[in-house]
Amino acid sequence: MYGDVTGLSKKETAKRLGSNVVQAWRRSLKARPPAAKKGGEFDPSLDRKYSDLTEEQIPLTESLEDCMERTRPLWDYKILRDLRKGNNVMIV
């Protein structure tokens, strides 16, 4: 989740927050962009594709490390298992 910079290009984000901040996010596993505003245009809890999740399960921002942790169970229990069986797996 890109938080409050959702929808902005890298150039627009750098202009708004500074190129040093953008580079810090890109080089770090733990740095997070500013959180999306609750009830704002990019609040993920307002997106119906997340309607089966609780508010605690929907991040308003996340680092690359957060994303890796969130998707790890799918990797471990589905994708990796299929790859070890010799199956092709397409991730989009």
C-alpha positions in Angstrom: 0.0 0.0 0.0 1.4 3.3 -1.0 -0.5 5.2 1.6 -0.9 9.0 1.0 1.2 8.9 -2.2 -1.2 6.4 -3.9 -1.8 7.6 -7.5 1.3 9.8 -7.6 4.2 9.2 -10.0 7.7 9.0 -8.5 8.3 12.5 -10.0 5.2 13.9 -8.4 6.0 12.2 -5.1 9.6 13.6 -5.1 8.2 17.1 -5.9 5.7 16.9 -3.0 7.9 15.2 -0.4 11.5 15.5 -1.6 13.6 13.2 -3.7 15.6 12.1 -0.6 12.5 10.8 1.0 11.5 8.8 -2.1 15.0 7.4 -2.4 14.9 6.3 1.3 11.7 4.3 0.6 13.1 2.7 -2.5 16.3 1.6 -0.7 14.8 0.4 2.5 12.9 -2.6 3.5 11.4 -0.9 6.6 10.6 2.7 5.5 6.9 3.4 4.9 5.3 6.2 2.9 2.8 8.5 4.8 -0.4 6.7 5.7 -3.5 7.1 3.6 -6.1 9.3 5.3 -8.9 7.4 6.9 -12.0 8.0 4.8 -9.9 9.7 2.1 -9.9 8.9 -1.6 -7.3 6.2 -1.3 -8.4 4.6 2.0 -8.2 0.9 1.2 -10.9 0.0 3.7 -13.4 1.7 1.4 -12.5 -0.6 -1.5 -15.0 -3.5 -1.8 -12.2 -6.0 -2.7 -11.2 -5.8 1.0 -14.7 -6.1 2.4 -14.0 -9.5 3.9 -11.2 -8.1 6.0 -11.4 -6.3 9.3 -10.0 -2.8 9.6 -7.0 -4.1 11.6 -6.1 -6.3 8.6 -6.0 -3.5 6.1 -2.9 -1.3 6.3 -3.1 2.4 5.5 0.6 2.2 4.4 3.2 -0.5 4.3 6.9 -1.0 3.8 8.4 -3.6 1.5 9.1 -5.7 4.6 5.4 -5.4 5.6 4.3 -6.5 2.2 6.7 -9.5 2.3 5.3 -10.6 5.7 1.7 -10.1 4.5 2.3 -12.3 1.4 4.6 -14.9 3.0 1.9 -17.4 3.9 0.7 -17.5 0.3 4.3 -18.0 -0.9 5.0 -20.7 1.7 1.8 -22.7 1.6 0.7 -22.4 -2.1 3.3 -21.0 -4.5 6.4 -22.7 -3.2 4.6 -26.0 -2.8 3.4 -25.9 -6.4 6.9 -25.0 -7.6 8.4 -27.9 -5.7 5.9 -30.2 -7.4 7.3 -29.0 -10.7 4.2 -26.9 -11.6 4.4 -23.6 -13.3 3.1 -20.7 -11.3 2.1 -17.3 -12.8 2.1 -14.4 -10.4 0.5 -11.2 -11.7 
